[in-house]
Amino acid sequence: MPRALLALLLLIALPVSAAAPKDLTWSEMIPPDAAPEVPNMTPLHDLSKMGDALSAEAAPAAKQDMPNAPVVQSLDGQNIRLPGYIVPLEVSEEGRTTDFLLVPYFGACIHVPPPPSNQIVHVKSELGVKLDELYQPYWVEGPLQVKASSSELADAGYQMEADKIYAYELPE
């Protein structure tokens, strides 16, 4: 009987270890045969236009250059871990966002034109994350879906129901 119990425990433990998320990079979300993307090279901080800063903040969001960029179909259903910055779509009264865009660099979709859709993940999370500091990068873990979605800010080529969201910290 103890051997049967040990075998059962091993069978139960195997799927847990197999479910560890794969670290994914943003470049892996672009098909290798995709045409090179030419980014909009508008300067992020043009000091000569400081007087226009407040009116720029009130202006509509910048237009996305590639809203239908090609995606990597083989990523569909993979359990992944991806670092990025959170662009909130909804924030609760408690200051938590449960619906957001994950993007590869700070300011995407807000201060500069959004990246191509294959560089945006639309994330939903039951618990959400408290956004004390929008400059903070995060790790987001969960199953990735190759599924387009649209928001007021940008079109995303991927979606995810986040299992975990935690602050990104550089290894020491």
N, C-alpha and C positions, 0 to 999 in steps of 0.2 A: 504493500500500500504506500509506503513512503516514496518509492520510485515513481509511482503513478502521480503522486502529488507534486513531486519535483518536476516531472515532465509537463504537467499541467501549468505549473508556475512559469516554466520556460516558454511555453507556447503563448502565455498571456503577456510575458515581458517582451517577446520579440517584436510584436507590432508597435509597441511603445517606442522601442529604440529605432525601429525602421521609420517611424513617423517624424524623426528629427528634421527640421526644415533645412532645405538646401539654400546656402547663401547665393543670392542672385545679384548680379551687377546690372546697372542700367544699360550698358552696352549689349548685354545678352538679350535684351528685350527688343532689339532691332534685328530683323532677319539679315544674315550675312550677305545676301544678294540684293539688299535694298539699295536704291540710289543714295548717294551721300547727301546728307541734309546740309543745307546752307543756312546757318543761323542768322537771325536778324541781329546785326552788330550795333544796335543802338547803345550808346554809352549808358551805364547804369546810373552814374551820378555826374551830370553835367553841371558844374558849379556856376557856369555863366547864366543858368536859368533858375537860380535859387528863388527869385521873386515869383516864379510860376509854380513853385512846389505845392502850395495849397490847392491851387486850381487843378493841378495834375492829379492830386489825390482824389478829387471829386469827379474826375473825368471817368467815362466808361472804361471798362477793362480793355487792354490792348488786344488786337486781333491775333488769333492763333495762326501761325504760318502753315502747319501741316495737320489739319484736324482729322485726316483719314490716313495717317501714316501706317505702313504695313506692320503687322504684329507677328510674333513667333507662335504659331499654332501649337507646337509641341510643349509649350509651357502650361497649356490648359490643364487644370486639376492638380498641378504640382504644389506640394507644401513648401513654401519658400520663406526666406527672411531677406528683407530688402531695406536698406537705409535710405532716408530721405527727409524732406521737410514737409510739414503739414500745412495745407491751405484749407482752413475750415469752411465748410458749406453751411453747417448749422451748429449753433452753440446753445446749450441749455441754460436755464436760469442759474444753474450751479457753476457755470463756466466750463462745462465739459462739451467736447465735440464728439459726436458719434457718427458723423457723416463728413468726410473730408477727401481732398485730393492729396496724394503723396507724390511729390515731385523731386527731381534730383538736385535742385539748387534753390537757395533762399531767394524769395521774391518772385518766383515763377507764378504767373497768373495774376499777380497783383501789381507789381511795379514795372515789370517787363513783359513782353509778349510771352504767352504760354509756350512751353516746349511742344514738340510734335506729340500727337496722341499716343504714340508707342512709348513715350517717356512720362506718362501720367497714369497712376493707378487710382481709381475711385474706390475708397475704402469705407466700409461700414463696420461699426463695432458696437456691441451691446453696452459695454461699460464705458467706452470712449476714453478720452484722455483730457486731463485738465491742462489747458494751454496757458501756463504762467509766462512762458517765454517763447514767442514765435520764432526766435532765432535758433532755437534748440533743434538739432536733428534727432530723429527717432529711428529705431528699428521697428519694423512691422512684420509680424509673422502670421501666416495663414495660407489657406489654399488659394492659388491664383486662378482667375478665370480669364480666358481670352474672350472678352465681351465688351463691346463699346458702350459708353454712356455719355450723356451730355449734361452739362450744368451751365449756369450763367457765366462761369469763368472760363471753361474750356471743355473740349471733348477728350475723353480718356479712352485708350485702347484696351485697358485691362480693368478688372474689378477684383476686390478681395473682401471677404468677411474675416476681419482680424481676430486671431486667437490671442495674440499678445501685442502690446505696444509699450515700448520702454525707451528711455533716453539712450542715445547713441554716445558711446564714450570710446575714445581712441585707446587701443591697447598700450599698456605701459612698457 
